[in-house]
Amino acid sequence: MNSGTAPESTLMFREAGEASAVVRRQRRQNATIVAQLANRLRSRRPRAVVTLARGSSDHAATFARYLIETRARVLTSSASPSVGSIYDSTPDLTGTMVLAISQSGRSPDLVDSATRAKETGALLVAMVNDENSPLAATADVLIPLRAGPELSVAATKSFIATLAAIVDLLAAWTADETIHSALSALPDGLAGAWALDWTPALPVLTKATAIYVVARGHALGAAQEAALKLKETCGIHAEAFSAAELRHGPMAVVQEGFPVLLLGQADESLDGVTALAEELAKEGVRLISAGLPRAPGIQLPVIAADALIAPILEIASFYRLANSLAIARGRDPDHPPHLAKVTETR
């Protein structure tokens, strides 16, 4: 694919642009499922939540961990599927909720780990796009993502659908009107975020060979997702870090001209991430930021929104940028080298 290809011609562009409609459909069709699960979680509070996912779905699990721990105040941790699939061991998950997340629901190690978790007493909740998949069939409770067919190798609308489903579950579980209000604004926010122009970042990124993507709190999952997309669609060596972790070693790589993309939201993390941006600017870093109104460098436009959903809107805008960036670098975002739509790890 050459740089003369229209960005609007890719599957990635078309599918990512459907996110607003997907979230509207998901909320409408999942209302009863989510309400029943929320009632179950309130009547029998899990002692912990364990997430089970890989790739983009694991980045959604990072988002879930922050929200579950801060809003539902339940300890949340990520499980390693290889504990079961490689080492044939299963921890005691009695009294926990295992949240398995997958676009395809067909990766053998995830299905095996989910089955083992259920057998050891966990409540298995699956967020899956393919409702006919083995993972969906195994779940005690299935929350369909309702994203529809996603043909581009790069997952976009299914990732946003997962984040929306997580917020939907938290809103019902906690009966928090603030979360409900933020969720209600999400579909319109996604439509607005998709229309934003992030092309001012292209001159910095088109020739980049490496980049850090940095965020804090529940935006970290969006940073992880952005870094993955920069790798798989654009061929850039990208790493995601918490703003709190960047000073613990990774700062040694930072030098004049090194690009850093920062994502922020207007909550308790904002001042710390902004202070980091100012520190990086003193080192001559090529700073690009979204959601950090006082940060130096290139400021990308964002939709004014509750901090709860701000990272979801930012990743929607980022997908449009990544699609254009891939084409500018002569790559096909729909068919990254060495990758397949369904990754069957064991």
Secondary structure, 3 states (H helix, E strand, C coil): CCCCCCHHHCHHHHHHCCHHHHHHHHHHHHHHHHHHHHHHHHHCCCCCEEEECCCHHHHHHHHHHHHHHHHHCCCEEECCCHHHHCCCCCCCCCCCEEEEEECCCCCHHHHHHHHHHHHCCCEEEEEECCCCCHHHHHCCEEEECCCCCCCCCCCCHHHHHHHHHHHHHHHHHHCCHHHHHHHHHHHHHHHHHHCCCCHHHHHHHCCCCEEEEEECHHHHHHHHHHHHHHHHHHCCEEEEEECCCCCCCHHHHCCCCCEEEEECCCCCCHHHHHHHHHHHHHCCCEEEEECCCCCCCEEECCCCCCCCCHHHHHHHHHHHHHHHHHHHCCCCCCCCCCCCCCCCCC
